[in-house]
Amino acid sequence: MTRQVVHAALDRWRMLAGNTRGAIWMLLSGLVTVIQSGLVKSLGDSFHTFEVVFWRCLFGLAILLPFALRHGGYAFSTDRFRLHFLRATLSITSMASSFYALARLPLADAIAYVFTAPLFIIPLAVIILGEVVRWRRWTATAVGFVGVIVMARPGGTMDPAVPVALFGASATALVFVIVKRLTETERVITVTTYFTLIGTLLSAIPAAFVWQTPSWAQLLVLFGVGAMGTMSQLFAVHGWRVGEATAIAPFDYARLLYAAVLGFLVFGEIPDEWTAAGAFIIVTSTLYIARREARLRRATPAAPRIDEPPGGGAGPA
């Protein structure tokens, strides 16, 4: 009986339109990302940021490794180890910056600054990939940075965590550009596996200097950070695979709503008018950039894909 119910549910799921399934995957990805952020914030000053990054990578590796081994040698086969190493270094830098900001900024603010990453991608794509960017996307990028200024409380005192959050977003943007290069020849499982493996080894070095042995309860929270980070990437991969980018991209911004609700219920935070206005400007500009990119991709012949979409494992979560 139970098996029949499961099969019936799966059949109904498969009957849904691809964009509907993609939107659901993106909503789930955003939810677990915000839960991960809440767990990081709950750790507060109990652990140094470097140690939290290490545990995130270690538990992520423990979860990912069985899937990588199931792929056999394909998951580890690469001729671009240096680029994988650079990507992993930048990813843990971005992760450390994000975790630092999460511990010190209101949850909704910290999540909003994450969405500035696409604004940094535009100039990086011009410098590194040699892409041609016309006035519309440059204008949208400039408008997005106006949103950053608004969120930073014009005329007030800027929290020192704000530039750290923006630095993390710029590192994330550079990761996206590198992953775009990697996925021209590498499978997503390879990109994700090397990031998790190298990230664990690299983050262990600074973590050793600030080490504090966690209690069992704290270890459970740290495991949740790693598990949620891995799940968010997995859900996002499924979303981008079955849905069209322009249809599902807006649902990623549900993270702002999740963050506002979680911040209020758990941490007693109420986003002010500057956060709301700045976040709206950032979301509007980055959403325009995403739609503009999708139009340009449709007008350009598609490159052959390597067995999975490049969305998985691109970010530092």
N, C-alpha and C positions, 0 to 999 in steps of 0.2 A: 504494500500500500504506500509506504513512504517513498519507495523508488518510483512509483507511478506519479506521485505528486511532484517529485523532483524533475522527472522527465517532462511533465506537463508545463512546469514553470520554465524550464529551459526552452521548450518549444515556443512558448509565448514571448520569451526574451528574444529569441532569434527572429520572430516575426516583426519586432519593432524596427522602425527605420534606422538606418545606420547613424544618422545625425542624432536621433533620440538616444540611442545607446551611447554614442560618443558624449553627449551632454551629461548623461548619468555618470559615466566614468569620470568626467572632469569634475562634477560636483563631489563625487566620492574622494577624488584625489585632493581637492581643495580642503575637504573636511579633515582628512587624516593629516594633511600638512599643518593645518591650524592646531589640531590636537597635539602634534609633535611640538609646535611652537609653544603651546601652553605648558607642556611638560618641561621644555627647556627653561621657560620663565619660572616655573615652580621650583626649579633647583636653586634659583636666585644666586646667592653668594656662597652656597654650600660647596661648589666646586669651581675651579678655575676653568675658563672657557676652553683652554687647550685640552683639558682632561675630558670635558663633555664631548668635544669633537672626536677624540680617540675612541670613546665608548660608542659613539654613533657609528663610526667606521667599522669598529670591531664587530658589533652586533649585526650591522648591515652585511658584513662579509660572511658571518655565520649563517645568515638567512639566504644569501645569494649563492654561496659556494655549491650547495647541492644542485642547483639549476645549472651552474657553470660546468660542473663535472659531468652532468648528463649530456652536455653538448660535446664532451670529449675534448680533443685537441683544438677544435674550432674556437673555443672560448679563449684560448691562450695563444693562438697563432697570429703573429703580427710582424711586420717589418718596420713599424713606426713606434718603437718603444719610447724614443725621446719625446715624441709628441704626446704619447700617453702620460709620460712622467710630468711634462709641463702642465697638461690638463689637470692631473691629480693635485699638483702643487697649488694651482690656482683655485681648484675646487675647495680644498681644505682651508685656504686663505679666505675665500668667500664664506664658507661655513662658519669659520671662527668669527668673522666680522658680524654675520647675521645673528649668531648665538649671543655675542656680546651685546648687540643692540636689543635683542629680545629680553635680556635680563634687566635692561635699564630704561627702556622706553615702554609706553603703553602698547599693548598688543596690536591694536588697530594701526597705530603709527608705524610700528616696525614692519608689519605686513605690507602696508602701503608703500614704504620705501623699497621693498623687494620688487614692486612693479615698475620701478624706474630702470630696471635692467635693459628693456628694449630701447630706451632712449640712448643708452651708451652703445648699443649694437650698431646704430647707424654710422657714427664716425669710425668705429672700429672696422666695419665692413668696407668702408671706403679706403682706409689706410692699409688693412691687411689683405682683404680679398680683392681689392681693386674694383669694387662695385660702383656703378654710377647711381648717385642719389640726386633726385631733382628737387625742386623748390618745395613741393607739397610735403614730402617727408621731412625735409629740413625744418619747415615751419612747424609741423606737428611735434618734432623733437624739441624745438625751442619752447613751444607752448607747454610741453610736459615738464620742462625744467622750471617754468614759471610756477607750476603746481608744487614742485619741490620747495621753492622759495616760500610759497604761501604756507605749506605745512611746517616749515621751519620757524614759523611765528615772526613775521616781519615786525621789526621794531622791538622785539623782545630778545631774551637771552637764549641762544641756541644750546640745546643739550649736547655735550661732547659726544654722545653716542650717535648723533645724526650724521656727522661726516664719516664715522666708522660704518654706519649702515649704507651710505652712498658708495663708499669704497668697496664694500662687499658686493653691491649691485653692479659696479663697474667690472669687478673680477668675474662675476657671473656672466656678464655680457661677453667678456673675453673667452670664457669657457664655451659659450654657445658658438662663437666663431670657430674655435678650435675643433669642437665636436662636429661642426658642419664639414670641416676639412677631413676629419677622421672617418666620418661615415661615407665618404666617397669611396673608400676601399675597405673599411672595417665593418664587421657585424656589430649590432648594438650590444649583444651579449659580451663581445670582446671589449668594447669601450667601457661598459659598466663594470665588468670584472676587473679590468686593470685599474680603474678609478678606485674601486673599493679596496683592492689589495694594496696598491701603492699608498693610498690615503691612510690606511691603517698603519703601515710601517712608518710613514713620514710623521703622522700625528703622534705616534708613540714617543718620539724624541723630545718635543717640548713638554708633553704630558708627564714624562718621567721627572722633570725638574719641579713640577708643581703638584706631585701626586698626593692624593688623599684617598685612602681606602674607603670605598662606600659601604654602607650598611646593606643588609639584604633588601630592605624596603627601597633604598636609593638605587640599588642595582636593578630592581624591577622597573623603576622609572626610567633609568638609563637604557634598559632594554626596550622600553616603549618608544624612546626617542629613535633608536636604530630601526625598530620594526616599522614605525610609522613613516620614517623617511624612505625605506625600501618600498613600502606599499604605495606611497604617493607616486613614486616613479613608475611602478608597475601599472597603476590605474591610469596614469597619464598616457603611457604607451598604448594601452588598449583604446583610450579615447581618440588619440590622433590617428590610430590605425583604421577605425571604423567610421569616423565622422569627418566632415569637411572642415578645414581650418576656420573659415569665416563663420560657420554655423556654431561651432563648439567653443571658440576662443572666448566669447563673452561670459561663458559659464565659469571660466577660471577666476573671474573677479568676484565670485561668490565668497572667496576667501576673506574679502574685506568684511562682508556681512557676518560670516562665521566668527571672525576675529573680534568684531564689535560685541557680539552676543557673548562669546566666551570671556572676553575681557571684563564685561559688566558682571556676569554671573559668578565668575571665579575670583577675579582680582578687584572688583568694584570700580573699574575704570569706565568713564563716560567720555567718548570722543567729543572734542569741542568743535566749534564752527570752523576753525582753521584746518583741523584734520579732515573734516568733511569736504570743505571746499577744495583743498589741495588734492585729496584723493580723487575727487570727481574730475579735476583737470588732468591728473596723471592717467586715470583710466580712459578718459575720452581720447587723449592724444595717442596712447599706446594701442588702443583699439583701432584707431584710424590707421596707424602704421601697419598693424596686423592685416587689416583688410586691403590696404594698398599693396602689401607684399603678396597677398594671395592673388590679387588681380594680375600682378606682374608675372607670377609663376604660371598662371593659366595662359598668359600670352607668350611664354617661353617654352620650348620643347622640354619635356621632363627628362631628367637624367635617370639612368637605370638605378633601381633601388637594390640595396644589399638586403636581404631577407627580412628586415624589420625597419620601421620608420625611425628617423633620427631623434625622435622626441625623448626616448628613454635614456635616462642617465645623464642628460645634458646638464642639468642643474646640480647644485651642491646639496640638495636635500638628502 
